[in-house]
Amino acid sequence: MQKYEGFFIFHPQTEEDGLKRKIEEVERYIISQKGTVEKSKDPFRERLPYPIKKCQEGIYFISSFEIPLEAVDGLKKKYLKDENVLRYTIIRKPNIRKPKAKVKAK
């Protein structure tokens, strides 16, 4: 299993109930694929750096999760056709290993 971070920008006119449903769908899909949601930030509204689909602002949602590699494509396909999602990206977090402490010989 790999660790990922998902970044979603929803349409600014998405209702609060609809937004909660979309976020729950993301989390349910991850769990259904034997993954875990590590943390999710509360959605926040912010101005976009450039217009996307004639929108000047969007609702941002960021989530960190762990999911099998083959399930990532399903998650991407799920949001590719969703009209309420302006943009999304899912990136794999690097596996950072801590260096082992060297033991000094006496």
NORBEL-V720610 format. One record per residue. N is the residue number from 1. SS is DSSP state (H for helix, E for strand, C for the rest). OMEGA is omega in whole degrees, -180 to 180 (999 if undefined). Layout:
[[N:SS:OMEGA] [N:SS:OMEGA]]
//
This chain:
[[1:C:-179] [2:E:176] [3:E:-178] [4:E:171] [5:E:179] [6:E:-179] [7:E:-176] [8:E:173] [9:E:-180] [10:E:178] [11:E:-177] [12:C:-180] [13:C:176] [14:C:-180] [15:C:-177] [16:H:178] [17:H:178] [18:H:178] [19:H:178] [20:H:179] [21:H:180] [22:H:179] [23:H:178] [24:H:177] [25:H:178] [26:H:-177] [27:H:178] [28:H:179] [29:H:180] [30:H:-179] [31:H:180] [32:H:179] [33:C:179] [34:C:178] [35:C:178] [36:E:175] [37:E:-178] [38:E:176] [39:E:177] [40:E:176] [41:C:176] [42:C:179] [43:C:178] [44:E:-178] [45:E:-179] [46:E:177] [47:E:179] [48:E:179] [49:E:176] [50:E:-178] [51:E:175] [52:E:-178] [53:C:177] [54:C:177] [55:E:179] [56:E:178] [57:E:-179] [58:E:177] [59:E:-176] [60:E:175] [61:E:-178] [62:E:-178] [63:E:174] [64:E:-177] [65:E:177] [66:E:-175] [67:E:177] [68:C:-177] [69:H:-176] [70:H:180] [71:H:-178] [72:H:180] [73:H:178] [74:H:179] [75:H:179] [76:H:-180] [77:H:-179] [78:H:-176] [79:H:178] [80:H:-176] [81:C:-177] [82:C:-178] [83:C:-179] [84:C:179] [85:E:179] [86:E:179] [87:E:173] [88:E:172] [89:E:178] [90:E:-178] [91:E:178] [92:E:177] [93:C:179] [94:C:175] [95:C:-179] [96:C:180] [97:C:178] [98:C:179] [99:C:179] [100:C:180] [101:C:179] [102:C:179] [103:C:180] [104:C:177] [105:C:179] [106:C:999]]
//
